[in-house]
Amino acid sequence: MGGYTQRVRDSILPLSVAGTLPAAFAEWAFTENTVDHETPIETCELCGQQDLRYHFEIANPYTGAALWVGSHCILQFDVAVIANGRRLSREEAKRHLAKLTQRMQLESCIRALEQLATKEVNPVLSGALDYYRRNKKLTPKYAAVVFWKLRTFRIDHHPSFFQVELRRAQHIEDLRQMPTRRVHRFWSALSAGQRRKAVDLGHAPPDE
């Protein structure tokens, strides 16, 4: 723990006016700037944590300094998160950062679908892209084709970032009638509740 605290101190104090950690962190705030590096290759410039995919920028208006950090450090060290001119509580800040992460995941899904649509002239793929842009979800039929093609063309994607629409009766019926091997294509995109629904509809989970 001592080494961890020392890394944080060495990172933040030279860029702050105050000479102690609590007072120094009071000078900093989240800028709302984020970066999705698409793979977990980055490091938190505050604590040194490695293998970060997402960076969040914090800045000190008194010194003009800025650091790219993980969202955990913003919450851990009570860095200010401001919205509509008001500093958010810790729980509000946690929800705000989670929403920003979800937005980056959504954008990642759209990028993958855009790449896919350029690989093959296929109305299903272009339709899936349009549908996801509008609804932020895929229907089961779209998902079965999209995940098959993403793997076929080796397009980098994270299945768990995608969401599948399974609230309408038609989508549930489509899932019921779908061969289980096709359901397995997008199994990792289903929520725990959706997986239970798929099992109730007669689909066995894929082998581990």
C-alpha positions as CSV (number, residue, x, y, z in Angstrom):
1,M,0.0,0.0,0.0
2,G,2.9,2.3,0.8
3,G,4.3,1.9,-2.7
4,Y,0.9,2.6,-4.3
5,T,0.5,5.8,-2.2
6,Q,4.0,6.9,-3.1
7,R,3.2,6.5,-6.8
8,V,0.1,8.6,-6.5
9,R,2.0,11.2,-4.5
10,D,4.8,11.4,-7.0
11,S,2.3,11.7,-9.9
12,I,0.0,14.4,-8.4
13,L,2.0,16.7,-6.1
14,P,4.5,18.1,-8.7
15,L,1.5,19.1,-10.8
16,S,-0.4,20.7,-8.0
17,V,-0.1,23.9,-5.9
18,A,-0.9,22.1,-2.5
19,G,1.7,19.9,-0.9
20,T,-0.5,17.2,0.6
21,L,-2.6,14.6,-1.1
22,P,-6.1,15.6,0.0
23,A,-5.5,19.3,-0.7
24,A,-3.9,18.6,-4.0
25,F,-6.8,16.5,-5.2
26,A,-9.2,19.3,-4.3
27,E,-7.6,21.3,-7.2
28,W,-8.4,18.7,-9.8
29,A,-11.6,18.0,-11.8
30,F,-12.7,15.6,-14.5
31,T,-12.7,17.4,-17.9
32,E,-15.3,15.1,-19.6
33,N,-12.7,14.1,-22.1
34,T,-12.4,10.4,-22.7
35,V,-10.5,8.0,-25.0
36,D,-11.3,4.5,-26.0
37,H,-8.0,2.9,-27.0
38,E,-10.0,-0.1,-28.3
39,T,-7.6,-2.6,-26.6
40,P,-6.4,-2.6,-22.9
41,I,-2.9,-1.3,-23.5
42,E,-2.8,2.0,-21.6
43,T,-1.6,2.9,-18.1
44,C,-3.2,5.2,-15.5
45,E,-0.9,8.3,-15.2
46,L,-1.9,8.7,-11.6
47,C,-1.6,5.3,-9.9
48,G,0.2,3.3,-12.6
49,Q,-2.5,0.7,-13.1
50,Q,-1.9,-1.1,-16.4
51,D,-4.1,-2.7,-19.1
52,L,-6.6,0.1,-19.3
53,R,-8.8,0.4,-22.3
54,Y,-10.5,3.7,-21.3
55,H,-8.8,6.9,-20.3
56,F,-10.5,9.8,-18.5
57,E,-8.8,13.2,-18.4
58,I,-8.5,15.1,-15.2
59,A,-7.0,18.7,-15.1
60,N,-5.8,21.2,-12.6
61,P,-6.8,24.8,-13.6
62,Y,-4.2,26.3,-11.2
63,T,-1.2,24.7,-12.9
64,G,-2.6,23.9,-16.3
65,A,-1.6,20.2,-15.8
66,A,-3.6,17.3,-17.0
67,L,-3.5,13.5,-16.5
68,W,-5.1,10.5,-18.2
69,V,-6.4,8.2,-15.6
70,G,-8.8,5.3,-15.0
71,S,-12.3,6.0,-13.8
72,H,-11.5,4.1,-10.6
73,C,-9.0,6.8,-9.6
74,I,-11.5,9.6,-10.1
75,L,-13.7,8.0,-7.6
76,Q,-11.0,6.6,-5.3
77,F,-9.4,10.1,-4.8
78,D,-12.6,12.1,-4.9
79,V,-11.7,14.1,-8.0
80,A,-14.5,16.5,-8.8
81,V,-17.0,15.5,-11.4
82,I,-19.1,18.5,-12.5
83,A,-22.4,18.5,-14.3
84,N,-24.6,21.6,-14.9
85,G,-22.3,23.7,-12.7
86,R,-22.7,21.3,-9.7
87,R,-20.3,18.9,-8.2
88,L,-21.8,15.5,-8.2
89,S,-21.9,13.2,-5.2
90,R,-19.7,10.1,-5.3
91,E,-22.7,7.9,-6.3
92,E,-23.8,10.4,-9.0
93,A,-20.2,10.6,-10.2
94,K,-20.0,6.8,-10.4
95,R,-23.2,6.7,-12.5
96,H,-22.0,9.5,-14.7
97,L,-18.7,7.7,-15.4
98,A,-20.5,4.5,-16.0
99,K,-22.7,6.2,-18.6
100,L,-19.7,7.6,-20.4
101,T,-18.1,4.1,-20.5
102,Q,-21.4,2.7,-21.9
103,R,-21.3,5.4,-24.5
104,M,-17.8,4.4,-25.5
105,Q,-18.9,0.8,-25.7
106,L,-21.8,1.8,-27.9
107,E,-19.5,3.7,-30.2
108,S,-17.2,0.7,-30.3
109,C,-20.1,-1.5,-31.5
110,I,-21.1,1.0,-34.1
111,R,-17.6,1.1,-35.4
112,A,-17.5,-2.7,-35.7
113,L,-20.8,-2.7,-37.6
114,E,-19.6,0.0,-39.9
115,Q,-16.5,-2.0,-40.7
116,L,-18.6,-5.0,-41.3
117,A,-21.0,-3.2,-43.7
118,T,-18.0,-2.3,-45.9
119,K,-16.9,-6.0,-46.2
120,E,-19.9,-7.4,-48.0
121,V,-22.8,-6.0,-49.9
122,N,-25.5,-7.4,-47.7
123,P,-28.8,-5.7,-46.9
124,V,-28.9,-7.6,-43.6
125,L,-25.6,-6.0,-42.5
126,S,-26.5,-2.5,-43.6
127,G,-29.9,-3.0,-41.9
128,A,-28.3,-4.1,-38.7
129,L,-26.1,-1.0,-38.7
130,D,-29.1,1.3,-39.2
131,Y,-31.1,-0.6,-36.5
132,Y,-28.3,-0.4,-34.0
133,R,-27.8,3.3,-34.6
134,R,-31.5,3.9,-33.9
135,N,-32.2,1.4,-31.1
136,K,-28.7,0.7,-29.6
137,K,-29.6,-3.0,-29.8
138,L,-29.8,-5.8,-32.3
139,T,-32.7,-8.1,-32.9
140,P,-32.0,-11.8,-32.5
141,K,-32.1,-12.3,-36.3
142,Y,-29.7,-9.5,-36.8
143,A,-27.4,-10.7,-34.0
144,A,-27.2,-14.2,-35.5
145,V,-25.9,-12.8,-38.8
146,V,-23.8,-10.0,-37.4
147,F,-21.8,-12.2,-35.0
148,W,-21.2,-14.8,-37.6
149,K,-19.9,-12.2,-40.1
150,L,-17.8,-10.4,-37.5
151,R,-15.9,-13.6,-36.8
152,T,-15.8,-14.5,-40.5
153,F,-14.1,-11.2,-41.4
154,R,-12.1,-11.1,-38.2
155,I,-13.3,-7.7,-37.1
156,D,-12.2,-6.8,-33.6
157,H,-15.2,-6.6,-31.3
158,H,-16.4,-7.3,-27.8
159,P,-19.6,-9.4,-27.8
160,S,-20.5,-8.3,-24.3
161,F,-20.6,-4.7,-25.4
162,F,-23.5,-5.4,-27.7
163,Q,-27.1,-5.5,-26.5
164,V,-29.9,-7.7,-28.0
165,E,-33.5,-6.7,-28.1
166,L,-35.7,-9.3,-26.5
167,R,-38.7,-7.5,-25.1
168,R,-41.1,-7.7,-28.1
169,A,-43.2,-10.8,-28.6
170,Q,-41.9,-11.2,-32.2
171,H,-38.3,-11.1,-31.1
172,I,-39.0,-13.8,-28.4
173,E,-40.7,-15.9,-31.0
174,D,-37.8,-15.4,-33.4
175,L,-35.4,-16.7,-30.7
176,R,-37.6,-19.7,-30.0
177,Q,-37.6,-20.8,-33.6
178,M,-33.9,-20.1,-34.2
179,P,-31.6,-23.1,-34.3
180,T,-29.6,-23.3,-31.1
181,R,-26.3,-23.2,-33.0
182,R,-27.3,-19.7,-34.2
183,V,-28.3,-18.6,-30.7
184,H,-24.8,-19.6,-29.6
185,R,-23.3,-17.1,-32.0
186,F,-24.5,-14.2,-29.9
187,W,-24.9,-16.0,-26.5
188,S,-22.1,-13.8,-24.9
189,A,-24.1,-10.7,-25.9
190,L,-27.2,-11.9,-23.9
191,S,-27.8,-10.7,-20.4
192,A,-28.1,-13.3,-17.6
193,G,-31.9,-12.8,-17.7
194,Q,-31.9,-13.2,-21.5
195,R,-29.9,-16.4,-21.2
196,R,-32.4,-17.8,-18.8
197,K,-35.2,-16.9,-21.3
198,A,-33.3,-18.7,-24.1
199,V,-33.0,-21.8,-21.9
200,D,-36.8,-21.6,-21.2
201,L,-37.4,-21.5,-24.9
202,G,-35.5,-24.7,-25.3
203,H,-31.9,-23.6,-26.1
204,A,-29.1,-25.3,-24.1
205,P,-26.2,-23.1,-23.1
206,P,-23.0,-23.5,-25.2
207,D,-20.3,-25.8,-23.9
208,E,-17.6,-24.0,-22.0
